[in-house]
């Protein structure tokens, strides 16, 4: 119960990786604010829940839960979400910025021809949403002079993939990494740690629905991963645990790839 009495807010927490972070933090004793643009999002990819909702799953673990349906690309909704969290719990100790993804990819998505509409959409749901939530969390964390922020980038933000494809997502996720460094420099004097993880090929429910767990995809990807397997959401949740507990008290401004060695420097 390393996080007993702490309050965590997880964006995109109603399914997949976000839900894994929510449940992992709850098992460590944290009360959890679950944010999503759709709190019933698990149903979209037939992700089985252990109760009627993610909030009920959290409460079954003996801690409190608050579900807030809000769009992180809308700053007013983000600020309202934090006001509701603070009104309910009195503080926010942990923020995990998980909302985002490489969604609704058009046929043309390279660096030279990405449509403006899609580029702006991807920047909104990944980079801008992360910035809005960090800004809203910074105010109470600076006032209480403590806090842990974990932003979620991607292996796509660490390397080019040797092609121009997926430019918008790669640039957005790279931006999250550098924003993490900048915010860490600002909030360090207030005893607030800001770090980042960069998941690799993870078998989230959305990725599985998209074919990532197929024999063909495994045969193509697993030989390129030094640990010879794709990750599962709990692999990322364990690194989040490190970054939000006292184990990482002297770690800030860092990005940790969680990729089985796929991203090598």
JOHUBEL-V532620 format. One record per helix or strand of 2 or more residues. SS is the DSSP state (~ for helix, > for strand). FROM is the first residue (numbers start at 1). LEN is the number of residues. If there is no record, write none. Layout:
ss | from | len
SS | FROM | LEN
SS | FROM | LEN
This chain:
ss | from | len
> | 7 | 4
~ | 16 | 12
> | 31 | 6
~ | 41 | 5
~ | 54 | 6
> | 65 | 5
~ | 75 | 15
> | 94 | 4
~ | 116 | 29
> | 147 | 6
~ | 155 | 3
~ | 167 | 24
> | 192 | 8
~ | 205 | 5
~ | 215 | 10
~ | 233 | 12
~ | 246 | 3
> | 255 | 4
